[in-house]
């Protein structure tokens, strides 16, 4: 049976919710909370923007370092039949996005921010969803505007996120399943993973710092 037939929308969202909860609270003896990680960078750099860029650069490297990723192995009870280190990469990438949002002044406990973090991770376009919420696309969106997006619009975005991940799990996988080493849990072919991490980091900065959700 193909993986795409084994995975349900509910399973995907449970995985993302589990990762997000651990992003906010941290993983004991593995990683600090997003807030603590952000404050560590903020204390080292003169401006929030410089701190955010430094964080993104460091997280990009971590996303492509098998030793770092495998250190998370098994920390999430998987609702989906995919390798544990894939959930670890999802966690690291989501943490990077959430930290960007936090540094830009977004409230991570809000449903809107959580949904936008998921959409950023999955690469789901928000144009139509924003238009449905009566928000003009192409202008800088303030945090206050984002918080006014109704729940029914967030639900539609999450449905698209779930579908996107189901498609990825069923084909090449979020971090390219073809490059996983069975039994070792290491990721090879860092060029692919580096490119993926860079795309996500650039999207996160554009969305949350520049308020540009047009793409």
C-alpha positions as CSV (number, residue, x, y, z in Angstrom):
1,X,0.0,0.0,0.0
2,X,1.3,3.4,-0.9
3,X,2.1,5.9,1.9
4,X,-0.3,8.5,0.4
5,X,-3.2,6.0,1.0
6,X,-2.1,5.4,4.6
7,X,-2.0,9.1,5.6
8,X,-5.0,11.1,6.5
9,X,-5.5,14.8,6.8
10,X,-6.1,14.4,10.6
11,X,-2.8,12.5,10.9
12,X,-0.9,15.3,9.2
13,X,-2.4,18.0,11.4
14,X,-1.7,16.0,14.5
15,X,1.9,15.7,13.5
16,X,2.1,19.5,12.8
17,X,0.3,20.3,16.1
18,X,2.7,18.1,18.0
19,X,5.7,19.8,16.5
20,X,4.3,23.2,17.1
21,X,3.6,22.5,20.8
22,X,7.2,21.4,21.2
23,X,8.4,24.5,19.3
24,X,6.6,26.7,21.9
25,X,7.7,24.7,25.0
26,X,11.0,23.2,23.8
27,X,12.2,19.6,24.2
28,X,13.9,18.7,27.4
29,X,17.6,18.3,27.1
30,X,17.3,18.7,23.3
31,X,16.2,22.2,22.4
32,X,14.9,25.4,24.2
33,X,11.6,27.0,23.5
34,X,11.2,29.3,20.6
35,X,11.0,32.3,22.9
36,X,14.2,31.3,24.7
37,X,16.0,30.7,21.4
38,X,14.8,34.0,20.1
39,X,15.9,35.9,23.2
40,X,19.3,34.3,23.0
41,X,19.8,35.8,19.5
42,X,18.2,39.1,20.5
43,X,20.7,39.6,23.3
44,X,23.6,39.1,21.0
45,X,22.7,41.5,18.2
46,X,21.9,45.2,18.2
47,X,18.7,45.0,16.2
48,X,15.9,42.4,16.0
49,X,16.3,42.2,12.2
50,X,20.0,41.3,12.5
51,X,19.2,38.8,15.2
52,X,16.6,37.2,13.0
53,X,18.9,36.9,10.0
54,X,21.6,35.4,12.1
55,X,19.1,32.9,13.5
56,X,17.9,31.9,10.0
57,X,21.4,31.4,8.8
58,X,22.3,29.1,11.7
59,X,19.0,27.2,11.4
60,X,19.6,26.6,7.7
61,X,22.9,24.9,8.6
62,X,21.2,22.8,11.3
63,X,18.5,21.7,8.9
64,X,21.2,20.2,6.7
65,X,23.3,18.6,9.4
66,X,22.4,15.0,10.0
67,X,24.0,14.9,13.4
68,X,21.7,17.7,14.7
69,X,18.6,16.3,13.1
70,X,19.1,12.7,14.3
71,X,19.5,14.1,17.8
72,X,15.8,14.6,17.8
73,X,15.0,11.0,16.6
74,X,11.9,9.6,18.2
75,X,11.0,12.6,20.3
76,X,7.6,12.8,18.6
77,X,5.1,9.9,18.7
78,X,4.4,9.5,15.1
79,X,0.8,9.4,13.9
80,X,2.1,8.7,10.4
81,X,4.2,5.9,9.0
82,X,7.2,8.0,8.0
83,X,10.8,7.9,9.3
84,X,11.2,9.7,12.7
85,X,14.0,11.9,11.3
86,X,11.6,13.4,8.8
87,X,9.4,14.6,11.7
88,X,12.7,16.0,13.2
89,X,13.4,18.0,10.1
90,X,9.8,19.3,10.1
91,X,10.3,20.3,13.7
92,X,13.6,22.1,13.0
93,X,12.1,24.0,10.0
94,X,8.9,24.8,11.9
95,X,11.0,26.1,14.8
96,X,12.9,28.4,12.4
97,X,9.7,29.8,11.0
98,X,8.0,30.2,14.5
99,X,11.1,32.0,15.8
100,X,11.0,34.4,12.8
101,X,7.4,35.2,13.6
102,X,8.1,35.7,17.2
103,X,11.0,38.1,16.5
104,X,8.7,40.0,14.2
105,X,6.2,40.5,16.9
106,X,3.6,37.8,16.2
107,X,1.8,36.0,19.0
108,X,2.7,32.4,18.6
109,X,-0.3,31.3,20.7
110,X,-2.8,32.7,18.2
111,X,-4.6,30.4,15.8
112,X,-3.8,32.8,12.9
113,X,0.0,32.7,13.5
114,X,0.0,29.0,14.0
115,X,-1.8,28.5,10.7
116,X,0.5,30.9,8.9
117,X,3.6,29.0,10.3
118,X,2.1,25.8,8.9
119,X,1.4,27.4,5.5
120,X,4.9,28.8,5.4
121,X,6.4,25.4,6.1
122,X,4.3,23.7,3.4
123,X,4.7,26.4,0.9
124,X,0.9,27.0,0.6
125,X,0.0,30.2,-1.3
126,X,-2.3,32.5,0.7
127,X,-3.6,34.8,-2.0
128,X,-7.1,33.4,-2.3
129,X,-7.5,32.8,1.4
130,X,-6.6,36.4,2.2
131,X,-8.9,37.7,-0.5
132,X,-11.7,35.6,1.0
133,X,-11.0,37.3,4.3
134,X,-11.4,40.7,2.7
135,X,-7.7,41.5,2.9
136,X,-6.0,43.1,-0.1
137,X,-3.0,41.1,-1.4
138,X,0.1,43.0,-2.4
139,X,0.2,45.4,0.6
140,X,2.1,44.9,3.8
141,X,0.0,43.1,6.2
142,X,0.3,44.1,9.9
143,X,0.1,41.7,12.7
144,X,-3.2,43.2,13.8
145,X,-4.7,42.5,10.4
146,X,-3.6,38.9,10.5
147,X,-5.3,38.4,13.8
148,X,-8.7,39.4,12.3
149,X,-8.7,36.5,9.8
150,X,-11.8,34.4,10.7
151,X,-11.6,30.7,11.8
152,X,-13.3,29.4,8.7
153,X,-10.5,30.9,6.5
154,X,-7.9,29.3,8.7
155,X,-9.6,26.0,8.3
156,X,-9.4,26.2,4.6
157,X,-5.7,27.1,4.8
158,X,-5.0,24.1,7.0
159,X,-6.9,21.8,4.6
160,X,-4.5,23.0,1.9
161,X,-1.5,22.5,4.2
162,X,-2.7,18.9,5.0
163,X,-3.2,18.1,1.3
164,X,0.3,19.4,0.5
165,X,2.0,17.3,3.1
166,X,0.0,14.2,2.1
167,X,1.2,14.7,-1.4
168,X,4.8,15.1,-0.3
169,X,4.8,12.1,2.0
170,X,3.3,10.0,-0.9
171,X,6.0,11.0,-3.4
172,X,9.5,12.3,-2.6
173,X,8.9,13.3,1.0
174,X,9.4,16.6,2.8
175,X,13.2,16.0,2.9
176,X,13.4,13.7,-0.1
177,X,12.8,10.2,1.1
178,X,15.1,8.8,-1.6
179,X,18.1,10.3,0.3
180,X,17.4,8.6,3.6
181,X,19.9,5.9,4.8
182,X,17.8,3.0,6.1
183,X,18.7,2.1,9.7
184,X,21.0,5.0,10.2
185,X,18.7,8.0,10.1
186,X,21.2,10.2,8.4
187,X,20.4,12.6,5.6
188,X,22.7,12.7,2.6
189,X,22.6,14.9,-0.5
190,X,22.8,18.1,1.6
191,X,22.5,20.2,-1.5
192,X,18.8,19.4,-1.8
193,X,18.1,19.9,1.9
194,X,20.1,23.2,1.9
195,X,18.0,24.5,-1.0
196,X,14.8,23.5,0.8
197,X,15.9,25.2,4.0
198,X,16.9,28.4,2.2
199,X,13.6,28.6,0.4
200,X,11.7,28.2,3.7
201,X,13.9,30.7,5.5
202,X,13.4,33.3,2.7
203,X,9.7,32.8,2.7
204,X,9.5,33.1,6.5
205,X,11.4,36.4,6.5
206,X,9.3,37.8,3.6
207,X,6.0,36.9,5.3
208,X,6.6,37.8,8.9
209,X,9.2,40.6,8.6
210,X,8.1,42.3,5.4
211,X,4.4,41.4,5.8
212,X,4.4,40.3,2.2
213,X,2.2,37.2,1.7
214,X,1.5,37.9,-2.0
215,X,3.5,34.9,-3.2
